[in-house]
Amino acid sequence: MNTSPNIDNYLVNHIERNQYFQRSINIYADSNHKDSISNFYCAASYEQILVNMISHIEGGQTAFTWTGPFGSGKSSLALFLQALVSDDKEIVKIASSKLSKKNKSVIVKHFNSKDQQWKTLNLTENT
């Protein structure tokens, strides 16, 4: 029986990984960077979080806490939300393009409305 590994069977030999994904998101360092948003994948669960937030905001809630284990996407989603409310039209356009057709209009209308003046404050250990 041949027990030596066949290197052709390793995924790394068949898939090229974007270097961007070699590290985690850093809210302090990645804030307002187009690359952070360009490489973001907005999962359906993230969109549902934003839709639920909109519902709660419309009901009068003004503060939210996101909790979860390390690597679950909290910082990525926070930067994505920051991009949606950005004053930089290019960043908003990139972020909006990541949303599904199903939720895009509701999310963009709420978070990038001229009627709302959103301000973001990044609270990290470096601020």
Secondary structure, DSSP 8 states (H G I E B T S, - for coil): ---S--GGG-GGGT----GGGGS---HHHHTT-HHHHHT----HHHHHHHHHHHHHHHTT---------TTSSHHHHHHHHHHHT-S-HHHHHHHHHTS-HHHHHHHHHHHT-TT---------TT-
